[in-house]
Amino acid sequence: MKIISVLLLFILSGCTAVGVIATDDPYVKLKQSYQLMASNRPIPAEFNAKDALKIFIENKDAFGQAEANYFLGVFYKAKSGWANSNKKEMLNISISHLNIATDLYKSLNENIQASKAVFELANAYRGLEDKSNYCQNFKKSLSLYTSGTGQHKEFKINHPNFKTPEILIQAHYEKLCKKTLIK
């Protein structure tokens, strides 16, 4: 019986928030969501992010709402590639969250943060093979980024071939849209 209990706990730890410290702080919940995704625990990551979003809405925290919608947009974009997911449906959900994040960031004059959301939006449209929309959004992302507007200046990239977000966005636009934005 003890072995069955341990086995059941092990199985459930992969799909629930076992081991996640309970908190009412939505920013901590969102941080945990990123950690859970990195640990290949998408179900509790999604749950935590949705819970954080609900708290941000209740608290009327527009920046927090933008951050939670950004996470969910990226989450559903990634989920579109899962074996048992409906790619188009997941990408459309991603696009919805990323548009909300973009609008919220822009309403706060956080253009650099809006740029990261629009970059992911472009990639979601790329998944739908909607060239017009992804090219338009790569261009918009670059414009938002180069404005330099916003208190939150970070737009982290994890790609050894690109030293700055500006170079990353430009490279995507040039490669996928066959045009040059910066002279």
C-alpha positions in Angstrom: 0.0 0.0 0.0 2.9 2.3 0.8 4.4 1.7 -2.6 1.1 2.6 -4.3 0.9 5.9 -2.3 4.4 6.8 -3.2 3.8 5.9 -6.9 0.6 7.9 -6.9 2.3 10.9 -5.4 5.1 10.7 -8.0 2.6 10.5 -10.9 0.6 13.5 -9.5 3.7 15.6 -9.0 4.1 15.8 -12.8 0.6 17.3 -13.3 -0.2 19.3 -10.1 1.5 22.0 -8.2 3.2 19.6 -5.7 6.3 21.2 -4.4 5.2 24.7 -5.3 5.1 27.1 -2.3 1.6 28.6 -1.9 1.4 32.3 -2.2 -1.1 35.0 -2.7 1.4 37.3 -4.5 0.6 37.2 -8.2 4.1 38.2 -9.2 5.5 35.2 -7.3 2.8 33.0 -8.9 3.9 34.2 -12.3 7.6 33.6 -11.5 6.7 30.1 -10.4 4.9 29.6 -13.7 8.1 30.3 -15.6 10.0 27.9 -13.3 7.3 25.2 -13.7 7.5 25.6 -17.5 11.3 25.3 -17.4 10.8 22.1 -15.3 8.4 20.7 -17.9 5.4 21.0 -15.7 2.9 22.9 -18.0 -0.3 22.1 -16.1 0.6 23.8 -12.9 2.4 26.6 -14.8 -0.8 27.4 -16.7 -2.9 27.1 -13.5 -0.6 29.5 -11.6 -0.5 32.0 -14.5 -4.3 32.1 -14.7 -4.6 32.5 -11.0 -2.1 35.3 -11.1 -4.0 37.0 -13.9 -7.2 36.8 -11.9 -5.5 38.5 -8.9 -4.0 41.2 -11.2 -7.4 41.9 -12.6 -8.9 42.1 -9.0 -6.1 44.4 -8.0 -6.4 46.6 -11.1 -2.7 46.0 -11.8 -2.4 46.7 -15.5 1.3 45.9 -15.7 0.7 42.6 -13.9 -2.1 41.8 -16.3 0.1 42.5 -19.2 2.8 40.2 -17.8 0.4 37.4 -17.1 -1.2 37.7 -20.6 2.3 37.7 -22.1 3.2 34.5 -20.3 -0.1 32.8 -21.3 0.4 34.0 -24.9 3.9 32.4 -25.0 2.5 29.3 -23.2 -0.3 28.7 -25.7 2.1 29.4 -28.6 4.3 26.6 -27.3 1.3 24.4 -26.6 0.4 24.7 -30.3 3.3 22.3 -31.0 2.2 19.6 -28.6 1.1 16.3 -30.1 -2.5 16.3 -28.8 -3.2 20.0 -29.3 -5.2 21.8 -32.0 -2.4 24.0 -33.4 -4.7 26.6 -34.9 -6.8 26.9 -31.8 -3.8 27.2 -29.5 -2.2 29.8 -31.8 -5.5 31.8 -31.8 -5.6 31.7 -28.0 -2.0 32.8 -28.0 -2.7 35.7 -30.3 -5.6 36.8 -28.1 -3.4 36.9 -25.0 -0.5 38.6 -26.8 -2.8 41.3 -28.2 -4.1 42.0 -24.7 -0.6 42.2 -23.3 0.5 44.5 -26.1 -2.4 46.9 -25.6 -1.8 46.9 -21.8 1.9 47.6 -22.2 1.3 50.3 -24.7 -1.3 51.9 -22.4 1.4 52.2 -19.8 4.0 53.6 -22.3 6.0 50.3 -21.8 7.0 50.1 -25.5 10.0 47.8 -24.9 7.7 45.4 -23.2 5.1 45.8 -25.9 7.9 45.0 -28.4 8.5 41.6 -26.8 4.8 40.8 -26.9 4.5 41.9 -30.5 7.6 39.8 -31.4 5.9 36.7 -30.0 2.7 37.8 -31.7 4.6 37.8 -35.0 5.8 34.3 -34.3 2.3 33.1 -33.5 1.1 34.4 -36.9 4.1 32.7 -38.4 2.8 29.4 -37.0 -0.5 30.2 -38.8 1.5 30.9 -42.0 0.0 34.4 -42.1 2.9 36.2 -43.7 1.2 39.6 -43.9 0.5 39.6 -40.2 3.9 38.2 -39.1 5.8 40.7 -41.3 3.7 43.6 -40.1 4.3 42.5 -36.4 8.0 42.0 -36.8 8.2 45.6 -38.2 6.0 46.9 -35.4 8.1 45.1 -32.7 11.3 46.7 -34.0 9.6 50.2 -34.0 8.4 49.7 -30.4 11.8 48.4 -29.3 13.8 51.2 -30.9 11.5 53.9 -29.3 13.3 53.0 -26.0 10.1 54.0 -24.1 9.3 52.4 -20.7 10.6 51.9 -17.2 11.0 48.2 -17.8 13.9 48.1 -20.3 14.5 44.3 -20.3 13.7 42.2 -23.3 15.8 39.1 -22.7 16.9 36.9 -25.5 18.6 33.6 -25.2 20.2 33.2 -28.6 24.0 33.1 -29.1 23.8 34.5 -32.6 22.0 37.7 -31.5 23.5 40.2 -29.0 20.5 42.5 -28.8 16.7 42.2 -29.3 17.0 44.8 -32.1 19.4 42.5 -34.0 17.1 39.5 -33.4 14.0 41.3 -34.6 15.7 42.7 -37.6 17.1 39.3 -38.6 13.7 37.7 -38.4 12.2 40.4 -40.5 14.9 40.3 -43.1 15.0 36.5 -43.3 11.2 35.9 -43.3 10.0 39.1 -45.0 12.8 39.6 -47.5 13.1 43.3 -46.7 15.5 45.5 -44.8 14.3 47.9 -42.1 17.5 49.4 -40.9 19.9 51.0 -43.3 
